[in-house]
Amino acid sequence: METRAFGPADSLVSVIGQGTWNIDIGERSRAIGALRRGLDLGMNHIDTAEMYGAGEAEKMIGRAIFGRRDEVFIVSKVLPSHASRSGTVAACENSLARLGTDRLDCYLLHWRGKYPLEETIAGFEDLKHDGKILSWA
């Protein structure tokens, strides 16, 4: 699998990632197995968001990556309705708990909302300072 450097740590990330929108629909054990198989094939980038399945996608990813966290580049997203400075931090902490990990490799704002972008960025910087995210965009 082809990889490229990403972010300040130059993490090697597969150019083909695994998306998890609607992954919670259908047989969960098969979906978790598919994520694991993707990792086996070198697809180390998994994309998710707190809104996917109201957090269920993140729980499934947590099961799929159990014991393999250091092999995975996880990207998640904060909802615009949670994107205040404190809301961004809380949303990330909830995502980390569902994923069963101590960090995200990249954290994104899902789309712009009512909160000033400066608030969201301040939340991202707080999370980065605390080691809960390695990068943001």
Residue, then its C-alpha position, 0 to 999 in steps of 0.5 A: m500500500e502506498t503511503r505518504a507523510f502527513g502532519p508535523a510528525d510525518s506519520l506515514v499514512s496510506v493513500i487509501g483510507q477506510g471511511t466509517w460513515n454508516i458503518d453501524i448499519g448492518e452486521r457489526s462483526r463483519a464491519i469490524g472484521a473489514l476494518r481489521r482486514g483493511l489494516d492487514l492490507g496496509m490501509n492504516h488511515i481510518d476516518t470517522a466522526e462523532m456524528y457517525g452512528a451517534g458515536e457507534a462508529e467510533k465504538m466499532i473502530g475501538r473494537a477493530i483497533f484494539g491491540r493495534r493502536d500504533e498501526v492506525f492513523i485515526v482522523s475524527k471530526v467535531l460537530p459544528s454544534h460542539a465547536s466552542r473551545s470547551g465543546t471541542v475539548a469535550a467532544c474530543e474526549n468523548s471520541l477518545a473514550r469511545l475509540g478506546t485511545d488516548r489520542l487522535d492523529c488528526y482532528l477536524l471541524h466537520w463543517r463551519g457553524k455558529y461558533p467563531l473559528e478562533e474558538t474551535i482552533a483554541g480548543f484544537e490547540d488545547l487538545k494538542h498541548d495536552g497530547k490528545i490530538l497530534s494535528w488538526a485542520 
